[in-house]
Amino acid sequence: MRKALDALLAKRPKKLLLGASAPAQKEGRRGRPLAMSDAELFHRRDQLQGIFAAHWPMIGWNLQRARKPIHIAEALRPLVQLKHPTVELLLLDSSTKTRPNGVRPLQQEGKKLYSELTEAEKRLSTAKAKVMEARTAFEQAHNRLAVARDGYAEARKKKKKEEARALLKECEKSSRLCDSVQAELKRREESLKQCYGETGEITKQIAESHGHFAQTELLGFVLSERYAFSPQTFANAAAGLPDMGWRTSMRRSSRVQCTAKTSINYLVFETVEIILEGASPTCAEEAASEIRRQISKRNRFENVREYLEEDWLALEQAVLAVWNSSIHTDARPYEIASKFLAALKAPRPVVNPLLDALEKDLPPT
């Protein structure tokens, strides 16, 4: 089969031989991505701060309690629907393979994988060229067969027996050549498919390695206990991952404060946390009463007060439900804010004034 293909290709101009004489195009050297610019880092930090703040009641407590890299992914599970590269990285399941511990071993693993990817992409490029070459050869062989068949039909029509016999032999020869080239094309396409699979697997391993690195680094930030736990500090630590460690990300991101408006979801949580820590109520009713009293009177809670204008009952019900549960004391502000925000999203019944009045045996207005 290969001899037949080589014989056919030998008749073509050399400049048309893909992969034979044309030099391979140089590709940019693959390696660990360069550290991002400050502008890109600050932009990503601001995005993450907005995401973390909006979901802090659902993720904050579990992030603080993380003790293993996988705990970081589990804590951020509520963010699974978001399409943010850093979040997706932190959510990756990197437990499919035992990976080294420490920053340097993980970086060495990444370097090795990028080297393997470079070699795999070279093989993939070669396989693509060979498939293109075989497809062109098959097209040429098919055209030769078509010409021989047309000539044979014309010779028979004109009753040129000798010419017809010669063209019949050419048809048979061209048919066998087509079959040989088609078989070689199929073999090369299978090889190309394998190259795609190999490249895809290495790419997947690189993503998992980056995910494990990012989770390990963010866990290192949690365990360091050097900074207050807030959406801003977590965003500062996570913004540079996986291009840099959390310390470098924190140091660079902290140079410029985020100017975006803080999510009301985080403000509700923060308000509840401040009040409960300061008042130390002993029962659910006292906690609900104190939260409402302070939010209603203190200027620092003005934004939350405006937000709660028609939803005081939902907040009080959340306080009562959480207080009487077995949840950890320090987790109460997170759970209260989470339940309250979930209640606001729940569908509310539409009240018809006439039906409402009749149900209460009151004269309709």
N, C-alpha and C positions, 0 to 999 in steps of 0.2 A: 504493500500500500504506500509506504513512504517513498519507494523508488518511483512509483507511478506519479506521485505528487511532485517529487523532485524533477522528474523528466518534464512534466507539464510546466512547472515554474521556470525551468531552465530556458524555455523558449520566450519568456517575457523579458522586457527591458529591465535591466538591473535596478533602475530607479524606482520601479514599481514593487520591488520585493520588500515588503514590510518586515522589518526585523532582520533582514539579511545584510544589507549594506548601509541602511540609514542609521546614523548614530542615535542612541537612546537619548531622550531629552533629560537634561539634568533637573533633578527635583531638589527642592529646598531640604536642607538637612533637618531631620526630625530630632527632637530632643525635648527636655522638660521646658514648658513654656516660660518665657521671660516674665519677671515680676511685672505686674501691671503698673501703669502710670498712676499718679496721685488722683488725677481727674476720674479715671475709671474706678479706682478704689473708693473714692468718696461717693461716687454715683451708686456703686453697689452697696456700700454701707447704708446710704440713705434708703435704698429700696428695702434692704433687710430690716432696718429699724422700723419702717412702716409695717412690714409684714409681721415682725415679732410683736410689735405693740398692739396691732389689731387682734392678734390671737393669744396675747399673753395670759389671759385667764385660763385658756385651755392648755398651754404648753409650758408656762413658767415654772410651775411646781415640779413637774417631771424632769425638766431640764436641770433644775437644782439638785435633784435626787439621783442623777445619772452617776453610775460608778463603773460602767463598761461602755466601750464604743457603741455597742448595739443599743444601749439605753438612749443614746442621743437620737438614733433613728426612730425608736419607739416614741420618744417624747414629741418628736416633730411630725408624727403620723397625721395629726389634724390638718397639716399643710399639704397633704398628698395631691390635692387637686390643683395646686398652684404651679405655674410653669416658670419657675425661677431656677437658673442653673445651680446656684449654691444650695438651695433647698433640695433640689433633686439629688445632688451629690450627697448631702447629709442623710437622705432617705434610702440610699442604695443599700441592698443587702450584701455586705462584703464577707459574710460568714461562710460562703460556699467553699472557701479555701483558707487554710491556715496561713496567716501572714505574719511577717516579723514585727516585733515590737520596737519602738523607738523611731525617731525621725530619720536618722541616717540610713538604717536598713530599709525603710520604706522608700526613701529616695533612690537607693541603689536598685531596689526592685523595679521602680518606675523607669530608671535609666535602662535596665536590662530589657524591659518590655518594649520600650521605644526602639531599641536596637533591633529586637525581633520583628517589630512592626515594619521597620525600614526594609529589612530583608524580605519580608512577606510581600510588601508592596512592589518590590522589584520583580519578584516571581510573578505577581499578578499582572504587572505591566507586560512582561515577556509573554505570559499566557494569552493576554488580550491580542498582542501582535500576531501570535501564531494562529489564533482563531480567525482573525481578519484575513491572514494569508490563505488559510484553508478555504474560507468562504469565497474569496476571489478565484482560487483555483477551481473550486467546484462550479462556480458560475461559468468559467471558461470552458471546462469540460462539458457542461450541459449545453453551451452554445455550439461547441463542435459537434455534439451528437445531433442537435437540431439541424445544423447545416447538412450533415451527412444524410439524415433522414429525408430532408427536402430534396437533396440531390438524387437520392435513390428513387423517390417517388417520381421525380421528373424523368429520370432515365427509363424507368419502366413505362411511363406514359409514352415516351418517344421510341420505345422498343429497342433501346440500346443495351443489349444483354451484357456485353463485356463491362461496360461502364457501370451497369446496375450491380453486377457481381462484386466489382471492386468497392463500390459505395456500400454494399451490404456488409462487406468485411469491415469497412471503416465504421459503420454503425455498431457492429458487434464490439469492435475494439474500443470505441468511444463509450459504449454502454458499460463495459467492464471498468474503464477508467473512471467513469462517474461513480460507480459503486465503490471503488477503492478510495477515491477522494472523499466521498460522503462518509465512509467508515472512519477515515482519518480525521475528518472534521468533527465527527461525533466524539472521538477519543479526546481531541483537543478541547472541545467544549466541556467535557467531563473534568478535565484537568483544570480548566478555568473555574468551574464551579467549586472545585476543592480549594483553589487559591482564594476565592471569595470567602469561603467558610473559614479558612485559616486566618485571613485578615480580620474577619468579623470577630472571631474568638479572641484574638489578641487585643483588639479594640475594647472588647467587653472586659477583659482582664485589667486593662489600663484604667477603665472607668471605675471598676471595683477597687483597684489599688488606690486611686485618688479618693474614692469615697471613704475607704478605711482610714486613709491619712487625715482627711478632713474631720471625721468623727473622733479619731484619736486626739487630734489637736484641740478640738472644741471641748472634749472631755478633760484635757489637760488644763484648759482655762477654768472649767468648773472646779476641779480638784485643787487648783492653786489658791482659791478663796482670797485672791488679792484685790478683787474689785467687787463692788456692789452688784447684785443680780438685777439687771434691768434690760429692757429691749435694746437700749443704746450700747451697753457694754458687750452684750452678746453679739450685736451687729458689728461693733468695732473688731471683736475677736474673729468673727467668721468672714468678714468681707474679703480678706486676701486669700482664703482657702480655695484651691489647694496649691496656689503658686507660692505661698509663703506660710510660715508657722503663725500660730495665734499671737505670739508676743510681738512679732514684727508687724502683723496686721493691726494689733491694738495700738502700738506706738505710732504708726503712721496715720491711722484713722483718727486718733485722738487729737491730732493737730488742728482739725477743723470741726467745729460743732455742726450737727445736723440742724438745718433751719426749717425742716418740714414740721407742720403742725402735728402735735401728738394725738394719736387715736383716742377717741372718747372711750373706747373699750378699756384701754389701759388706765385712763383717768378714773373710771369707775372702780377698777380693781385697786388702784393706788389710794383712792379716797377711803374705801372700806378698810384697807390694811392699816392706814394711818390712824383711823378712828378706833379700830379694835385694839391696836397696840397701845394707844394712849389711854383709853377708857377702861380696858380689861373688864368687860361686863361678865357677870356670873351666870346669866341665863339668856335664852333666846329672845325673850320679850325685851329685856334690858338692852340687849345688843341692837335689836331693831329700832327701839326708841332712841337710843343714843346716836345711831347712824343718821336717823332722820333729823334729829335735833341739830346736830353739828352741821350737816349739809345745808340745812335751812338757814343757819345763822352766820356761819363763818365765810368770810369773803374769799378765802383761798379755794373754796369749793363751788364758786359761782357757776363755772361751766357745767359741772355735774348737776347742780341744782336746776339749771335751765333745761338740761337734757331729761331730768326726771319729772318734769312738770306734771305729766299725766300718768306716770308709771311708778308712783311710790308703792302702790300695793304689790306690784310684781317684785320689787326689791325686798320688801318686808317678808313676802312669802318665801323668797330665796333664802333670806337670813334664817327664818324659822326652820326650813327644811334642812339646811346644812348644819345648823347648830345641834339639832337632835339626832344627827347621824354619827357614825363612828369615825369620821374623817379626822386626820391629824389636825391639831389645833392650828399649826402654822399654815396649813393648806386651806383653812376656812375662807380667807379673802379671795383666793383663786376660784374656789368652788361656788362661792356666793355670786361673784361677778359672772362666772360661766353660766350658772342657772338663770340668773337675771337676763343676760343677753339672749339665751336660748328662748326664754319666755317671750321676749319681744319679737322674736322671729316666728313664733308659733301663730297660726291663723286665728284670728279673733272673730267671734260671731257678730254678724251685722244685726244691730238692734233696730227693730221697727217701732217707733214711738207709740203708734196706735195699738199694736199687739202687746207691747210691754205694759201699757196702761190697762188694757182689758184683763191681762193675766193677773195683775195686782188688784183687780176689782176697783179701779179708779176711773173717774169720768175722763174720757179722751179729751185732749186739749185741741 
